[in-house]
Amino acid sequence: MSLKQTPLYKIHKQLGARIVDFAGWEMPVQYDSVIEEHHAVRKHSGMFDVSHMGELLVHGPKAEALVQKVTCNDVSKLQSGTCQYSALLNERGTFVDDIIVNKITPEQFLICVNASNADKDFQWVKAFETTEARVDNVSDQYFQIAVQGPEACDLIPHASLPEKSFTFVQTIFNGKECLIARTGYTGEDGVEIYGRPQDAEMFWNYFLEKGVKPCGLGARDTLRLEACLPLYGHEIDDQTNPWEAGLSWIVKMDKGDFIGREALAQKKISKKLIGIFMQESGFARQGCKIFDQSGEKEIGIVVSGTKSPTLDRAIATGFVLPEFSEIQKEFRVDIHQKKRQAVVTLRPFYKRKK
């Protein structure tokens, strides 16, 4: 099966990006240097083509009731023009996907889903469709560009800039209709711009001319890991529930019934997500086994790992047995058949100054 391309694929090639297969899409992993791109976002601004992300539109008189049923957060708290981080859960209370819900009107909700799960998520939500709450996969109607960093919001005209985090505006920007949301996946302030695919190059070039550095998936991953933002297939999956993933704050058990609520009420916790600082040389990568301090008992597994460009040290996340999850607990990570010293640390590894 041929790989998909975003509306910005030709520009990525022109800019000399290294292209990789990501979730069936030809995506830029880096342009110049992952580290340079990472630092640009932390210190100035950087932009990412995230047009591969999926968008689902739930619409109709009972749209809110459907979204309330299939998500674990409480959408009744949303006003039009606000966003909410949430999740689709299955009946076992584990993750179908993590999502962002945008309330356009009381009868229109735009749900942003992960690229790797877009088709699955659509089928999952579509199964709960009614005559009064329709579900459409509108992914091919949007490009999406994320502009992130301490200088990112200065590049957006005041009238088109959402006032605060997790709000959005529908606006005319540079003569084109778009939706601008102030969410982000880097640990920095910034915006995501949703618009018509035919307008994508114009928006990209606008920011390029403003000096914003193009960034690939490599920097996106190091940035999100420093901020301890979860990635499906790593910190969350269909074998993990929100209690285990440290995401209890997105679960509103008192909102009424929703998919997965009954399972979550049992509060089953077989593992806990931890932050990891390596104390010996070596990088803990996804799949590395975690052992207790003696090195004899296997207690968990690493799910994400890198060398933090901001902290200049090896960091990782992993799941361990709950009794080994306390802060400052020492343990060992098996890296290339050598069990190296590590310690449980507070998450996130990086938090921007407000």
C-alpha positions as CSV (number, residue, x, y, z in Angstrom):
1,M,0.0,0.0,0.0
2,S,1.4,3.4,-1.0
3,L,2.2,5.9,1.8
4,K,0.1,9.0,2.3
5,Q,1.5,12.5,1.8
6,T,0.4,15.7,3.5
7,P,-0.2,18.9,1.5
8,L,3.3,20.1,2.5
9,Y,5.2,17.0,1.3
10,K,6.7,18.9,-1.7
11,I,8.0,21.7,0.6
12,H,9.6,19.2,2.9
13,K,11.5,17.7,0.0
14,Q,12.5,21.1,-1.2
15,L,13.8,22.0,2.2
16,G,15.9,18.8,2.3
17,A,14.1,17.0,5.1
18,R,14.8,13.4,5.8
19,I,11.5,11.6,5.1
20,V,10.4,8.5,7.0
21,D,7.3,6.3,7.1
22,F,5.3,7.3,10.1
23,A,1.9,5.6,10.6
24,G,1.6,5.2,6.9
25,W,2.6,8.8,6.1
26,E,5.7,10.1,4.5
27,M,6.8,12.6,7.2
28,P,9.9,14.7,7.9
29,V,11.9,13.3,10.8
30,Q,14.4,16.2,10.7
31,Y,15.7,19.0,8.5
32,D,19.1,20.0,9.8
33,S,19.6,18.7,13.3
34,V,17.1,17.3,15.8
35,I,19.0,19.1,18.6
36,E,19.0,22.4,16.8
37,E,15.3,22.1,16.0
38,H,14.6,21.1,19.7
39,H,16.5,24.2,21.0
40,A,14.7,26.5,18.5
41,V,11.3,25.5,20.0
42,R,12.6,25.9,23.6
43,K,14.3,29.3,23.0
44,H,12.5,30.9,20.0
45,S,10.0,29.2,17.8
46,G,9.6,26.1,15.6
47,M,6.9,24.7,13.3
48,F,5.7,21.2,12.6
49,D,3.6,19.7,9.8
50,V,1.0,17.7,11.8
51,S,-1.4,17.4,8.9
52,H,-1.3,13.6,9.3
53,M,-3.3,13.9,12.5
54,G,-7.0,12.9,12.2
55,E,-10.1,15.0,12.7
56,L,-13.6,13.7,13.5
57,L,-16.7,15.9,13.4
58,V,-19.6,15.0,15.7
59,H,-22.6,17.1,14.9
60,G,-26.3,17.2,15.6
61,P,-28.8,18.0,18.5
62,K,-27.3,15.1,20.6
63,A,-23.7,15.7,19.7
64,E,-22.6,16.6,23.2
65,A,-24.3,13.4,24.6
66,L,-22.4,11.2,22.2
67,V,-19.0,12.9,23.0
68,Q,-19.8,12.6,26.7
69,K,-20.5,8.9,26.3
70,V,-17.3,8.0,24.3
71,T,-14.8,10.2,26.3
72,C,-13.7,10.1,29.9
73,N,-13.4,13.8,30.6
74,D,-16.5,16.0,31.2
75,V,-17.4,17.9,28.0
76,S,-20.4,19.6,29.7
77,K,-17.8,21.9,31.2
78,L,-16.7,23.2,27.8
79,Q,-17.9,26.5,26.4
80,S,-17.9,27.1,22.6
81,G,-14.4,28.0,21.7
82,T,-12.7,25.9,24.3
83,C,-10.7,22.6,24.1
84,Q,-10.2,19.7,26.4
85,Y,-7.6,17.0,26.6
86,S,-9.4,13.6,27.0
87,A,-9.4,10.0,25.9
88,L,-11.4,7.4,24.2
89,L,-11.5,4.3,26.4
90,N,-12.8,0.8,25.7
91,E,-15.0,-1.3,28.0
92,R,-11.9,-2.5,30.0
93,G,-11.0,1.2,30.8
94,T,-7.9,1.1,28.7
95,F,-7.0,3.5,25.9
96,V,-8.4,3.5,22.4
97,D,-6.6,6.8,22.0
98,D,-5.9,10.2,23.6
99,I,-7.6,13.1,22.0
100,I,-8.4,16.8,22.1
101,V,-12.0,17.8,22.0
102,N,-12.9,21.2,20.5
103,K,-16.4,22.5,21.2
104,I,-17.4,24.7,18.2
105,T,-21.1,25.0,19.1
106,P,-23.4,23.0,21.4
107,E,-24.1,20.8,18.3
108,Q,-20.6,20.6,16.8
109,F,-17.5,19.1,18.2
110,L,-14.2,18.6,16.4
111,I,-12.1,15.8,17.8
112,C,-8.4,15.7,17.0
113,V,-7.0,12.1,17.1
114,N,-3.6,10.5,16.5
115,A,-2.5,9.7,13.0
116,S,-1.8,6.1,13.8
117,N,-5.3,5.6,15.2
118,A,-7.4,7.9,12.9
119,D,-9.3,5.1,11.1
120,K,-9.7,3.0,14.2
121,D,-10.9,6.0,16.2
122,F,-13.4,6.9,13.5
123,Q,-14.9,3.4,13.5
124,W,-15.0,3.4,17.3
125,V,-16.9,6.7,17.6
126,K,-19.0,6.0,14.6
127,A,-20.4,2.9,16.3
128,F,-22.2,5.2,18.7
129,E,-23.8,7.4,16.1
130,T,-27.5,8.1,16.2
131,T,-29.9,10.0,13.9
132,E,-29.4,13.0,16.2
133,A,-25.6,12.7,16.5
134,R,-23.6,12.1,13.3
135,V,-20.0,11.3,13.1
136,D,-17.9,12.2,10.0
137,N,-14.2,11.6,9.3
138,V,-13.2,15.0,8.0
139,S,-9.4,14.5,8.2
140,D,-8.9,15.1,4.5
141,Q,-10.6,18.5,4.9
142,Y,-7.8,19.9,7.0
143,F,-4.1,20.6,7.1
144,Q,-2.6,21.3,10.5
145,I,0.6,23.2,11.3
146,A,1.8,23.5,14.9
147,V,3.8,26.6,15.7
148,Q,5.5,26.3,19.1
149,G,7.9,28.2,21.3
150,P,8.1,31.3,23.5
151,E,8.0,33.6,20.5
152,A,5.3,31.6,18.6
153,C,2.2,33.6,19.7
154,D,3.9,36.9,18.8
155,L,3.6,35.8,15.2
156,I,-0.2,35.6,15.3
157,P,-2.2,38.8,14.8
158,H,-3.9,39.7,18.1
159,A,-7.4,39.4,16.7
160,S,-6.6,35.8,15.6
161,L,-4.8,34.6,18.8
162,P,-6.8,32.6,21.3
163,E,-6.7,34.3,24.7
164,K,-5.4,31.4,26.8
165,S,-4.4,27.8,26.7
166,F,-6.9,25.3,25.5
167,T,-9.1,27.8,23.7
168,F,-9.5,28.4,20.0
169,V,-10.8,30.9,17.5
170,Q,-12.3,30.6,14.0
171,T,-10.8,33.5,12.1
172,I,-9.5,35.0,8.9
173,F,-5.7,34.9,9.0
174,N,-3.6,36.2,6.1
175,G,-6.8,36.3,4.1
176,K,-7.7,32.6,4.6
177,E,-10.3,31.0,6.9
178,C,-8.8,28.8,9.6
179,L,-9.2,27.5,13.1
180,I,-6.4,28.4,15.5
181,A,-6.1,26.5,18.8
182,R,-3.8,27.2,21.6
183,T,-2.9,23.7,22.8
184,G,0.4,22.1,21.9
185,Y,2.5,19.0,22.4
186,T,6.0,20.4,23.2
187,G,5.7,21.9,26.7
188,E,5.8,25.4,25.2
189,D,3.2,27.9,24.4
190,G,2.0,28.0,20.8
191,V,-0.8,27.3,18.4
192,E,-2.1,24.7,16.0
193,I,-3.6,26.1,12.8
194,Y,-6.3,24.0,11.0
195,G,-7.3,25.0,7.5
196,R,-8.1,23.9,4.0
197,P,-5.4,21.7,2.4
198,Q,-5.0,24.1,-0.6
199,D,-4.0,26.8,1.9
200,A,-1.3,24.8,3.7
201,E,1.7,26.1,1.7
202,M,0.7,29.7,2.1
203,F,0.6,29.3,5.9
204,W,3.9,27.4,6.0
205,N,5.7,30.0,3.9
206,Y,4.3,32.8,6.0
207,F,5.9,31.4,9.1
208,L,9.1,30.5,7.2
209,E,9.5,34.1,6.1
210,K,9.1,35.1,9.7
211,G,12.1,33.1,10.6
212,V,10.3,30.1,12.3
213,K,12.5,27.0,12.1
214,P,10.9,23.9,10.4
215,C,11.1,20.9,12.8
216,G,10.5,17.2,12.2
217,L,9.2,14.3,14.2
218,G,12.5,13.8,15.9
219,A,12.4,17.1,17.8
220,R,8.7,16.7,18.4
221,D,9.4,13.4,20.3
222,T,12.3,14.8,22.4
223,L,10.2,17.9,23.2
224,R,7.1,15.9,24.2
225,L,9.2,13.5,26.3
226,E,10.9,16.3,28.3
227,A,7.4,17.6,29.0
228,C,6.2,14.0,29.8
229,L,3.3,14.3,27.3
230,P,2.1,10.7,26.5
231,L,2.4,9.1,23.1
232,Y,0.1,6.3,22.0
233,G,2.0,3.0,21.8
234,H,4.4,4.2,24.5
235,E,2.9,5.7,27.7
236,I,-0.6,4.8,26.7
237,D,-2.1,1.8,24.9
238,D,-5.0,-0.7,25.1
239,Q,-3.3,-2.5,27.9
240,T,-3.0,0.6,30.1
241,N,-5.7,2.6,32.0
242,P,-5.6,6.2,33.1
243,W,-4.8,5.4,36.7
244,E,-1.7,3.5,35.6
245,A,-0.6,6.2,33.1
246,G,-0.8,9.1,35.6
247,L,-3.8,10.6,33.8
248,S,-6.4,10.3,36.5
249,W,-7.0,14.1,36.1
250,I,-8.7,13.5,32.7
251,V,-11.2,11.0,34.2
252,K,-14.4,12.5,35.6
253,M,-16.1,9.6,37.4
254,D,-18.9,11.8,38.7
255,K,-20.1,13.0,35.3
256,G,-22.4,10.0,34.6
257,D,-22.0,6.9,32.5
258,F,-19.3,6.7,29.8
259,I,-17.5,3.9,28.1
260,G,-15.0,2.3,30.5
261,R,-16.4,3.8,33.7
262,E,-17.5,0.5,35.2
263,A,-14.0,-1.0,34.7
264,L,-12.3,2.2,36.1
265,A,-14.5,2.1,39.2
266,Q,-12.6,-1.1,40.2
267,K,-9.4,1.0,40.5
268,K,-7.2,-1.8,39.2
269,I,-3.5,-0.7,39.1
270,S,-1.0,-3.4,38.0
271,K,1.7,-1.0,37.1
272,K,2.6,2.7,37.4
273,L,4.3,5.2,35.0
274,I,7.5,6.6,36.3
275,G,10.1,9.2,35.2
276,I,13.6,7.9,34.9
277,F,17.0,9.6,35.3
278,M,19.9,7.4,34.2
279,Q,22.8,7.5,36.8
280,E,25.2,5.6,34.7
281,S,26.2,6.0,31.0
282,G,23.8,4.6,28.4
283,F,20.4,5.6,27.0
284,A,17.3,3.6,28.1
285,R,15.1,3.0,25.0
286,Q,11.6,1.6,24.5
287,G,11.6,-2.1,25.4
288,C,14.6,-2.1,27.8
289,K,13.7,-4.2,30.8
290,I,13.7,-2.7,34.3
291,F,15.1,-4.6,37.3
292,D,15.1,-4.0,41.0
293,Q,18.3,-2.6,42.7
294,S,19.7,-6.1,43.1
295,G,19.4,-6.7,39.3
296,E,17.6,-10.0,40.0
297,K,13.9,-9.2,39.9
298,E,12.3,-7.9,36.7
299,I,9.9,-5.1,37.7
300,G,9.0,-3.3,34.5
301,I,9.8,-1.9,31.1
302,V,11.0,1.4,29.5
303,V,8.4,2.9,27.1
304,S,10.2,6.0,25.9
305,G,13.7,7.2,26.2
306,T,16.2,9.8,24.8
307,K,19.0,12.1,25.7
308,S,17.4,15.4,26.7
309,P,18.8,18.3,24.8
310,T,17.6,20.7,27.4
311,L,18.9,18.9,30.4
312,D,21.8,17.3,28.6
313,R,21.2,13.9,30.3
314,A,19.5,10.6,29.6
315,I,15.8,10.5,30.5
316,A,13.1,7.9,30.0
317,T,9.6,6.9,31.1
318,G,8.6,3.4,32.1
319,F,6.1,1.2,33.8
320,V,7.0,-0.6,37.0
321,L,5.2,-2.6,39.7
322,P,3.5,0.0,41.9
323,E,5.7,-0.7,45.0
324,F,8.8,0.4,43.0
325,S,7.3,3.8,41.8
326,E,8.2,6.1,44.7
327,I,10.4,9.1,43.9
328,Q,14.1,8.5,44.5
329,K,13.7,4.7,44.3
330,E,16.8,3.2,42.8
331,F,16.7,0.4,40.3
332,R,18.5,-0.9,37.2
333,V,17.8,-0.8,33.5
334,D,19.1,-3.5,31.1
335,I,20.9,-1.7,28.3
336,H,22.8,-4.0,25.9
337,Q,23.0,-6.8,28.5
338,K,24.4,-4.5,31.1
339,K,22.2,-3.5,34.1
340,R,22.8,0.2,34.6
341,Q,21.9,2.3,37.6
342,A,18.8,4.6,37.4
343,V,16.5,6.4,39.8
344,V,12.8,7.3,39.8
345,T,12.4,11.1,39.3
346,L,9.6,13.6,39.3
347,R,7.6,14.2,36.1
348,P,7.7,16.3,33.9
349,F,11.5,16.5,33.3
350,Y,11.0,20.0,31.9
351,K,8.4,22.7,32.7
352,R,8.4,26.1,31.0
353,K,8.5,29.3,33.1
354,K,5.2,31.0,32.9
